[in-house]
Amino acid sequence: MHAYRSHNCAELSKADVGKSVRLSGWVHRVRDHGGILFIDLRDHYGITQVLCDPDSPAFAEVEKLRAEWCIRIDGEVKARAPELVNPKIPTGEIEVFIRDMEVLGAAGELPLQVFGDQEYPEETRLKYRYLDLRREKLQDNMKLRADVIAWLRRAMWERGFREYQTPIITASSPEGARDFLVPSRLHPGKFYALPQAPQQFKQLIMVSGFDRYFQIAPCFRDEDPRADRSPTDFYQLDLEMSFVTQQDVFDTVQPVIRGCFEEFGGGRKVDADWPQISYRDSLLWYGTDKPDLRNPIRMQVVSEHFKGSGFRIFASLLEQEGTEVRAIPAPGGGSRAFCDRMNAFAQKEGLPGMGYIFWREKDGGLEGAGPLARNIGSERTEAIRRQLGLGAGDAAFFLGGRPKAFEAVAGKARNVIGEELGLTEKDRFAFCWIVDFPIFRKDEETGALDFDHNPFSMPQGGMEALEGDPLKVLGYQYDLACNGYELVSGAIRNHRPDIMFRTFEIAGYGREEVERRFGGMVNAFRYGAPPHGGCAAGIDRMVMLLADEANIREVIMFPMNQRAEDLMMGAPSVPSNEQLRELRLRVVREDS
């Protein structure tokens, strides 16, 4: 017999009754039923109930066992009585009577319990992550993650892609976040960087003539943590294709992402229709460029109904250039109590409040109620209702000013309204492509132009578009949103040096600076670069959605905490003086 096991803890069934078997695993739970000791023995695959009574030669040793001891047992498979069968586990029809037992690894007092669903502080969970990972939910999450990655790899190979690895140590490159810098021992005073993404390398792979590239790529960004983002590193399905249009990329990526969510979504609906929504419309309708389309609410501009109205706050506001009033429809929200709650929500978000109107039946017709309705009058109130398509029992909420100042709060309010009124459809994955991102933006204080999004995207209209108003230039750049999260980001790349130099010139970067910072890629584009494009899908976020988790740390094996610290391994750590001398570095303390 094998030194540790003849079967795993999910294999035995009624067909094995009478067999002598060997199992190894962890003591999940111990129960004493009148002198008979029952133990749930757990391994990676499942649980088997083993038992021991005073007639067993191993009884004295079994009595010493505590939770999470790692043991090996030898015993005989027995059938459970019909009334004791546990249909919730694959081994529920049998149990194993222990004849012999060996302790493989004793466990001290546990800082957190593996059995049960107790909640523990995140600091405790991350410091003792190896115990936390033994819990059933996290075991399932990590298996799901591994299965998703394996499925994605197969799907990409089936579509003619090959996986190529790109460097982990490279040059610093502005990707929109801070680099992690690595000092060079051989070149004192110089630094490598961990790649924020394989962006430049995958484009160079296309220049090298490899038509379809993909990689399950690690990326490193020194970012502030969020619930849906790791503060240090993450993994993405990175891909690039030559001789493609934006629609070609969509047609390639959509069946992969959709197929993955159908395979691992647990029967939840996966939308087949993925609308393409312009960045501008997405901000207008949803207040964000990563909308949750499970919520049917669309905001609308209603400025014309407030111009010159009796509601002086909005009327005077609209006299200023660049301002507007938007309405958030709330079907079913037509009660004063709900409207007051939403007004309080806006105040918590830092706004003075949120105007509202709700409609109710009166004298066989409809009447708009609330302070705002009284100020603008029945005619304007009715015009708003008709525009928004609302009726009795419905409401609408209003925000005004410069859109950038209130869009984020409006987007949050839309989400809260959808949740509280039961409008947001659960058990569904709703996808949409966000397209037509602007290339440039203007700093409202200085008036200077800079890149609004990815500086390496091909401008729609090419060089000709760059001769007009820069703020009207759109890029072949796109994101894929799902249930309020950005899952994919990509672009058709700017592969022509003349267009690249011109876009950087408009943003205030001279030719010499472009050559210095991106010389490797610019030089490559001078030697017959093909049109190319691609994207990257965040694997951590995909698994987070599939596992129905709200925090990305629940699907990462060994995550950092909110302060980007590894409490288990003690990182970041203080280097020794010897290490610093070898690298010719000196640490300057904050108080020095």
HELIX and SHEET records of a PDB file:
HELIX    1   1 LYS A   14  ASP A   16  5                                   3    
HELIX    2   2 PHE A   59  VAL A   62  1                                   4    
HELIX    3   3 PRO A   82  LEU A   84  5                                   3    
HELIX    4   4 GLU A  122  LYS A  127  1                                   6    
HELIX    5   5 ARG A  129  ASP A  132  1                                   4    
HELIX    6   6 GLU A  136  GLU A  158  1                                  23    
HELIX    7   7 GLN A  199  VAL A  207  1                                   9    
HELIX    8   8 GLN A  246  PHE A  264  1                                  19    
HELIX    9   9 TYR A  279  TYR A  286  1                                   8    
HELIX   10  10 SER A  303  HIS A  305  5                                   3    
HELIX   11  11 ARG A  312  LEU A  317  1                                   6    
HELIX   12  12 ARG A  336  LYS A  348  1                                  13    
HELIX   13  13 PRO A  371  ILE A  376  1                                   6    
HELIX   14  14 SER A  378  LEU A  388  1                                  11    
HELIX   15  15 PRO A  403  GLU A  420  1                                  18    
HELIX   16  16 GLY A  462  ALA A  465  1                                   4    
HELIX   17  17 PRO A  470  LYS A  472  5                                   3    
HELIX   18  18 PRO A  497  ILE A  506  1                                  10    
HELIX   19  19 ARG A  511  PHE A  525  1                                  15    
HELIX   20  20 ILE A  539  LEU A  546  1                                   8    
HELIX   21  21 ILE A  552  VAL A  555  5                                   4    
HELIX   22  22 ASN A  577  LEU A  583  1                                   7    
SHEET    1   A 6 SER A  20  HIS A  33  0                                        
SHEET    2   A 6 ILE A  36  ARG A  42 -1                                        
SHEET    3   A 6 ILE A  47  CYS A  52 -1                                        
SHEET    4   A 6 ILE A  94  GLY A 105  1                                        
SHEET    5   A 6 CYS A  70  ALA A  79 -1                                        
SHEET    6   A 6 SER A  20  HIS A  33 -1                                        
SHEET    1   B 8 ARG A 162  GLU A 163  0                                        
SHEET    2   B 8 ARG A 212  PHE A 220  1                                        
SHEET    3   B 8 ASP A 233  SER A 242 -1                                        
SHEET    4   B 8 HIS A 532  GLY A 538 -1                                        
SHEET    5   B 8 TYR A 485  ILE A 492 -1                                        
SHEET    6   B 8 GLN A 477  CYS A 482 -1                                        
SHEET    7   B 8 PHE A 431  VAL A 435 -1                                        
SHEET    8   B 8 GLN A 276  SER A 278  1                                        
SHEET    1   C 2 PHE A 180  PRO A 183  0                                        
SHEET    2   C 2 PHE A 191  LEU A 194 -1                                        
SHEET    1   D 2 LYS A 269  VAL A 270  0                                        
SHEET    2   D 2 ARG A 428  PHE A 429  1                                        
SHEET    1   E 5 GLN A 300  VAL A 301  0                                        
SHEET    2   E 5 GLU A 324  ALA A 330 -1                                        
SHEET    3   E 5 ALA A 395  GLY A 401 -1                                        
SHEET    4   E 5 GLY A 355  LYS A 362 -1                                        
SHEET    5   E 5 GLY A 365  ALA A 369 -1                                        
SHEET    1   F 2 PHE A 437  PRO A 438  0                                        
SHEET    2   F 2 LEU A 474  GLY A 475 -1                                        
SHEET    1   G 2 PHE A 440  LYS A 442  0                                        
SHEET    2   G 2 LEU A 449  PHE A 451 -1                                        
END                                                                             
